[in-house]
Amino acid sequence: MNGLLRKNLIALNWDNYPFETANRITLGTSRSGLPVPILNDGLRESPLHSLFDPRREGEKLLRNYGKSGMKIFIGLGGAYHIHPFSEKSRILIIEPDRQLAGELLSLMDYSDLFSRENVNLLVAPAPGDTLNWLLENYIPLLDGSLDLIPLRSYQSGREPLFDLYSEEVNRALQLITTDCSTQKKLGRQWQRNILTSLDEAFRNPFDPSLFSQYERVIIAAAGPGLEAHGARMKNRDGGTLLLVVDTALPALIEMGIEPDSVITIDPQAIGYLHFMKKMPARCSVLADWGTPVHKLSLRNPLFYFSSSHPLCRYFMERGGIFLPLIREGGNVTQRAIALAEYCGITKVTLIGADFAYPRKKPYCRGSYFTQWHDLHSVRLDPLESRLISFVLDRSHQGTSLLLKGYEEQLGSFLLARKGRIQKVKDGRWEIELQGRERPSLIQKKEILPRQLIEEYGKEIQKISDGFPSPLTGTLIPLGYGFLQQNDGPSALKRAAEYTLDLLSDHFS
């Protein structure tokens, strides 16, 4: 290992870099006296930058793309196209060729660039690595817009490979955009519910041992197919847990079926409608920490689990209490499957999960949806017409893009866990999950919720006053609701002020 390679690896904080030298890179000198890497691909020699003044290339790119935002560069080259952005932009460099990367790191000094915290390097990433990196690291509220900048001199002849990385970046952007839209819509409700239910969640964390006697679970969703499985639910044996999603709860109560537990994750106030009917006394409620269910004053046993919301994670880490982290999927049915897996239950019967509109029906009878439309129906606009209009406005070939997306998410979720799934009929699925050891509830020394709120309020006041704080991340989901013209700092400041108002209203 030569000195330049070692210096670059130290700057990257990498211990080693395995590669085989192919001797395809030589160094030339530009007229301005700067070293320029020249690539020999066996047919010709191609300089990766201008042999006149390579720095001008970077300055021109800077004028075209601007200083701010997230920049993804495909092709390391001599990094002349990257350096001008390193002051203010967050940077991801993708070098597709492992051998070429090794030669460049051995011939040129990138240590000043690589030592910056805002610069990251991926070498020959496998399919999916770029997408996963962006999903884990790119935060539009903090990083701004995203630009993809290929090294043109290196792109020629390698278009399919560059297209592959471009597709991953675009796929990541689609997923992140969808997630940001959800956070923009629900951020205020999450923030309010998490803060106001802090004491309740700390006192009632979900303990998986509550379901230790069950080896199988029936999960009841609210699709039209639920109506065909009443006998299956009523005649279940003692080793089968009946876990109902909140949207299906009124329908089961109307059918005279007593579920063992109901799961709810919706932070919106409309979630109240699922709990308007008298619930069986022994039916427990499993609630995401971000729901408003604590405001219902239910007499049923209430237990909390957590999503990956940064405010939840902060309170759990700082408060020394552990709530199960059940975060897979954006819909309640998939979250119910994830919770069953968390409890060590391997056999799942999923019913009412049609992912379609059979017989032009959007939901089962008795759900809040049909009750609401029945309440608002009139002679000239009866219930049947309202339901069919709802379906026709959204469906294509008996389903919708949203429902198809949910079905694809379920397949991906099970594929990642090597689970097996079989579609039967009438919205029924038989699922077999990989076995896992049943976890136990872990609790450490607690800090009282009041003390946590006081500490959190002091840190949020710093953000409101314009000072940095390590707790900025707890405001990100809320901040998207205040974002205007890509001004992340102003959005975070307004999010901090909103949070301080919440704390003042509920804890003063």
Long-range contacts (C-beta under 8 A, 24 or more apart in sequence): 2-106, 4-105, 4-106, 4-107, 4-108, 4-109, 5-102, 5-105, 5-106, 7-109, 7-111, 8-105, 8-109, 8-110, 8-111, 8-114, 9-105, 10-111, 11-110, 11-111, 11-112, 11-113, 11-114, 11-115, 12-114, 12-121, 17-102, 17-105, 17-123, 19-98, 19-99, 19-101, 19-102, 19-103, 20-99, 20-102, 21-99, 21-102, 21-103, 21-106, 22-99, 22-100, 22-103, 23-103, 24-99, 24-100, 24-103, 25-100, 25-103, 25-104, 25-107, 27-107, 27-108, 30-54, 34-78, 34-80, 35-78, 35-107, 35-108, 36-78, 37-77, 37-78, 37-104, 37-107, 37-108, 39-100, 39-154, 41-157, 46-153, 46-156, 47-153, 48-75, 48-77, 48-78, 48-151, 48-153, 48-154, 49-77, 49-78, 49-80, 49-81, 49-153, 54-78, 54-80, 55-80, 55-83, 57-81, 58-82, 58-83, 58-84, 58-85, 59-84, 61-85, 61-149, 65-147, 65-149, 68-144, 68-145, 69-143, 69-144, 69-145, 69-146, 69-147, 70-138, 70-143, 70-144, 70-145, 70-146, 70-147, 71-146, 71-147, 71-149, 72-146, 72-147, 72-148, 72-149, 72-169, 73-149, 73-150, 73-151, 74-148, 74-149, 74-150, 74-151, 74-155, 74-162, 74-165, 75-150, 75-151, 75-154, 75-155, 76-100, 76-101, 76-104, 76-110, 76-121, 76-151, 77-104, 77-151, 77-153, 77-154, 78-104, 78-108, 79-108, 79-110, 79-113, 81-149, 81-151, 82-113, 82-119, 83-113, 86-113, 86-116, 86-118, 86-119, 89-118, 90-118, 90-143, 91-116, 91-118, 91-119, 91-120, 92-120, 92-121, 92-122, 92-133, 92-134, 92-137, 93-119, 93-120, 93-121, 93-122, 94-122, 94-125, 94-130, 94-165, 95-121, 95-122, 95-123, 95-124, 96-124, 96-158, 96-161, 96-162, 96-165, 97-124, 98-123, 98-124, 125-165, 127-164, 127-168, 128-168, 130-165, 130-168, 130-169, 130-172, 131-168, 131-169, 131-171, 131-172, 134-168, 134-169, 134-172, 134-173, 134-176, 135-172, 135-175, 135-176, 138-172, 138-176, 139-476, 140-176, 140-180, 140-488, 141-180, 141-476, 141-479, 141-480, 141-483, 141-488, 141-491, 141-492, 142-472, 142-476, 142-488, 143-488, 144-486, 144-488, 145-486, 146-173, 180-480, 182-330, 183-476, 183-477, 183-478, 183-480, 183-481, 184-480, 184-481, 184-483, 185-481, 186-267, 186-268, 186-290, 186-477, 187-477, 187-478, 187-479, 187-480, 187-481, 187-495, 188-478, 188-481, 188-498, 189-267, 189-268, 189-269, 189-290, 189-292, 190-267, 190-290, 190-309, 190-311, 190-477, 190-478, 191-311, 191-477, 191-478, 191-498, 191-499, 191-502, 192-292, 192-502, 193-267, 193-289, 193-290, 193-291, 193-292, 193-294, 194-289, 194-290, 194-309, 194-311, 194-312, 194-315, 195-311, 195-453, 195-499, 195-502, 195-503, 195-506, 196-294, 196-295, 196-502, 196-506, 197-289, 197-291, 197-292, 197-294, 197-304, 198-315, 198-449, 198-452, 198-453, 199-449, 200-294, 200-302, 200-304, 201-289, 201-304, 201-306, 201-323, 202-319, 202-321, 202-446, 202-449, 204-302, 204-303, 204-304, 205-303, 205-304, 205-305, 205-321, 205-322, 205-323, 205-324, 205-441, 205-443, 206-286, 206-303, 206-304, 206-305, 206-323, 206-324, 206-441, 207-303, 207-440, 207-441, 208-324, 208-342, 208-343, 208-344, 208-438, 208-439, 208-440, 208-441, 209-438, 209-440, 209-441, 210-284, 210-303, 211-241, 211-343, 211-345, 212-343, 212-438, 213-238, 213-239, 214-239, 214-240, 214-241, 214-343, 214-345, 215-239, 215-240, 215-345, 215-346, 215-347, 216-240, 216-241, 216-345, 216-347, 216-348, 216-349, 217-241, 217-242, 217-243, 217-340, 217-345, 217-347, 217-348, 217-349, 218-242, 218-243, 218-348, 218-349, 218-351, 219-243, 219-244, 219-245, 219-333, 219-336, 219-337, 219-340, 219-348, 219-349, 219-350, 219-351, 219-353, 220-244, 220-245, 220-248, 220-252, 220-259, 220-351, 220-352, 221-245, 221-247, 221-248, 221-332, 221-333, 221-350, 221-351, 221-352, 221-353, 221-427, 222-247, 222-248, 222-251, 222-352, 222-363, 222-364, 222-367, 222-369, 223-352, 223-353, 223-354, 223-355, 223-356, 223-363, 223-364, 223-427, 224-352, 224-354, 224-357, 224-358, 224-359, 224-361, 224-362, 224-363, 224-364, 224-427, 225-351, 225-352, 225-353, 225-354, 225-358, 225-364, 225-426, 225-427, 225-428, 226-251, 226-351, 226-352, 226-364, 226-427, 227-364, 227-365, 228-426, 228-427, 228-428, 229-351, 229-352, 229-426, 229-428, 230-255, 230-257, 232-349, 232-351, 233-257, 233-259, 233-351, 241-340, 241-345, 243-286, 243-336, 243-339, 243-340, 245-332, 245-333, 245-336, 246-271, 246-274, 246-275, 246-332, 247-274, 247-332, 247-363, 247-367, 247-368, 247-369, 248-352, 248-364, 248-367, 249-274, 249-275, 249-277, 249-279, 250-274, 250-276, 250-277, 250-366, 250-367, 250-368, 250-371, 251-364, 251-365, 251-366, 251-367, 252-366, 253-277, 253-278, 253-279, 253-280, 253-366, 254-365, 254-366, 255-366, 258-282, 258-283, 259-283, 260-284, 261-285, 261-286, 262-286, 263-287, 263-332, 263-335, 263-336, 263-339, 264-288, 264-291, 264-293, 264-332, 265-290, 265-291, 265-307, 265-332, 265-335, 266-291, 266-332, 267-291, 267-292, 268-292, 272-296, 273-368, 273-371, 273-372, 274-368, 276-368, 286-339, 288-326, 288-335, 289-323, 305-339, 309-477, 310-473, 310-474, 310-476, 310-477, 311-474, 311-477, 314-456, 314-471, 314-473, 314-474, 315-452, 315-456, 318-447, 318-452, 318-455, 319-446, 319-447, 319-449, 319-452, 320-443, 320-444, 320-445, 320-446, 320-447, 321-443, 321-444, 321-446, 322-441, 322-442, 322-443, 322-444, 324-439, 328-413, 329-409, 329-410, 329-413, 330-409, 331-406, 331-409, 333-406, 333-410, 334-406, 334-409, 334-410, 334-413, 337-410, 337-413, 337-431, 337-433, 338-413, 340-433, 341-417, 341-433, 341-436, 342-439, 343-438, 344-435, 344-436, 344-437, 344-438, 344-439, 345-433, 346-432, 346-433, 346-434, 346-435, 347-431, 347-432, 347-433, 348-429, 348-430, 348-431, 348-432, 348-433, 349-428, 349-429, 349-430, 349-431, 350-428, 350-429, 350-430, 350-431, 351-426, 351-427, 351-428, 351-429, 352-427, 353-410, 353-427, 353-428, 353-429, 354-403, 354-426, 354-427, 355-399, 355-403, 355-404, 355-406, 355-407, 355-427, 356-398, 356-399, 356-403, 357-391, 357-395, 357-398, 357-399, 357-400, 357-403, 358-398, 358-426, 358-427, 360-387, 360-388, 360-391, 360-392, 361-387, 361-391, 362-387, 362-390, 362-391, 450-507, 453-503, 453-507, 456-503, 457-500, 457-503, 457-507, 460-496, 460-499, 460-500, 460-503, 461-496, 461-500, 463-492, 463-493, 463-496, 464-493, 464-496, 464-497, 464-500, 466-493, 475-499
